[in-house]
Amino acid sequence: MTGRQLMGQWTPFWNGDTKGMAGLVRVNGQTYEFMGHPTQDNIGTKFQAKQVSLKVTPTQSIFTFNAGPIALAVNFFTPIDPTDLKRLS
């Protein structure tokens, strides 16, 4: 992810290419969007999870959302091998 918000735009790849990746979660019979922009193409829902936090570390990005009565944590890990100290530095 290149931005601080996971929802509201299609996910860009590291080289700037747009990737059509969306995230939906069903809670108590209602579907919430939490990633991408599916409502833009009429494939989404009328409910959107609210992003409440973002934590970025050297190896991961952790997004937290409220979707109805639940808290949803979404983690993205780096593709870099943790034993490759040169790339991690």
Secondary structure, 3 states (H helix, E strand, C coil): CCCCCCECCCEECCCCCEECCCEEEEECCEEEEEEECHHHHCCCCCEECEEEEEEECCCEEEEEEEECCEEEEEEEECCCCCCCHHHHC
